[in-house]
Amino acid sequence: MANYLLAYRGGSVPASEAEQQEVMEAWMGWFGRLGDAVVDGGAPFGGSASVGGGEAASGLTGYSVLTADSLEAATELASGCPVLSGGGSVDVYEAIPM
């Protein structure tokens, strides 16, 4: 088993409080289905900057850390991420132990 970082990119911002609640329920339901695979539920990102380059241009909007047997398994887990329904994407990276 290894840890995998899910880097969220884009996605829509809920306009109303009811939509915010619906999105939060989708995230909590997804994390619930992932169960013990969730190492760190992560957090959304706010403002950003890049050292030596000014404002960061990556477009990352948040992260989570999961554990899985392989990159393919982690990618499969990421395929149910709620950010995808808002037009966003998920980059999956293996975290190499040092």
C-alpha positions as semicolon CSV with decimal commas, in nm:
position;residue;x (nm);y (nm);z (nm)
1;M;0,000;0,000;0,000
2;A;0,116;0,351;-0,079
3;N;-0,020;0,699;-0,028
4;Y;-0,151;0,900;-0,321
5;L;-0,212;1,273;-0,335
6;L;-0,528;1,380;-0,514
7;A;-0,482;1,736;-0,643
8;Y;-0,811;1,899;-0,735
9;R;-0,826;2,143;-1,023
10;G;-1,122;2,368;-1,102
11;G;-1,483;2,284;-1,032
12;S;-1,782;2,508;-0,982
13;V;-1,851;2,721;-0,675
14;P;-2,201;2,672;-0,531
15;A;-2,407;2,992;-0,554
16;S;-2,659;2,934;-0,276
17;E;-2,645;2,795;0,075
18;A;-2,862;2,502;-0,036
19;E;-2,618;2,421;-0,319
20;Q;-2,326;2,450;-0,075
21;Q;-2,496;2,199;0,154
22;E;-2,559;1,964;-0,139
23;V;-2,193;1,980;-0,245
24;M;-2,075;1,920;0,114
25;E;-2,304;1,616;0,139
26;A;-2,161;1,481;-0,188
27;W;-1,805;1,516;-0,052
28;M;-1,891;1,356;0,282
29;G;-2,071;1,071;0,106
30;W;-1,770;1,010;-0,120
31;F;-1,528;1,013;0,173
32;G;-1,762;0,775;0,355
33;R;-1,756;0,532;0,061
34;L;-1,374;0,550;0,051
35;G;-1,361;0,448;0,418
36;D;-1,016;0,356;0,548
37;A;-0,853;0,459;0,218
38;V;-0,875;0,822;0,335
39;V;-0,546;0,916;0,503
40;D;-0,612;1,293;0,503
41;G;-0,940;1,439;0,379
42;G;-0,744;1,749;0,285
43;A;-0,880;2,098;0,234
44;P;-0,967;2,349;-0,034
45;F;-0,701;2,603;-0,131
46;G;-0,738;2,978;-0,096
47;G;-0,504;3,236;-0,246
48;S;-0,165;3,121;-0,369
49;A;0,173;3,247;-0,481
50;S;0,474;3,095;-0,649
51;V;0,828;3,154;-0,525
52;G;1,027;3,320;-0,801
53;G;0,730;3,352;-1,032
54;G;0,463;3,565;-0,867
55;E;0,110;3,431;-0,867
56;A;0,076;3,053;-0,897
57;A;-0,078;2,945;-1,227
58;S;-0,152;2,579;-1,152
59;G;-0,524;2,627;-1,091
60;L;-0,520;2,378;-0,803
61;T;-0,821;2,415;-0,577
62;G;-0,758;2,155;-0,304
63;Y;-0,617;1,816;-0,211
64;S;-0,674;1,486;-0,030
65;V;-0,448;1,191;0,049
66;L;-0,561;0,830;-0,001
67;T;-0,396;0,494;0,042
68;A;-0,424;0,234;-0,233
69;D;-0,252;-0,073;-0,374
70;S;-0,145;0,098;-0,698
71;L;-0,169;0,415;-0,904
72;E;-0,445;0,249;-1,103
73;A;-0,641;0,169;-0,786
74;A;-0,597;0,526;-0,657
75;T;-0,713;0,663;-0,993
76;E;-1,021;0,442;-0,974
77;L;-1,098;0,577;-0,625
78;A;-1,055;0,932;-0,758
79;S;-1,305;0,868;-1,037
80;G;-1,593;0,919;-0,794
81;C;-1,471;1,259;-0,671
82;P;-1,744;1,526;-0,650
83;V;-1,517;1,790;-0,810
84;L;-1,568;1,606;-1,139
85;S;-1,942;1,679;-1,142
86;G;-1,860;2,050;-1,114
87;G;-1,641;2,045;-1,425
88;G;-1,311;2,001;-1,239
89;S;-1,042;1,736;-1,262
90;V;-0,828;1,529;-1,027
91;D;-0,454;1,470;-1,069
92;V;-0,331;1,158;-0,888
93;Y;0,030;1,143;-0,765
94;E;0,206;0,862;-0,580
95;A;0,376;0,992;-0,264
96;I;0,717;0,825;-0,255
97;P;0,833;0,751;0,102
98;M;1,169;0,904;0,189
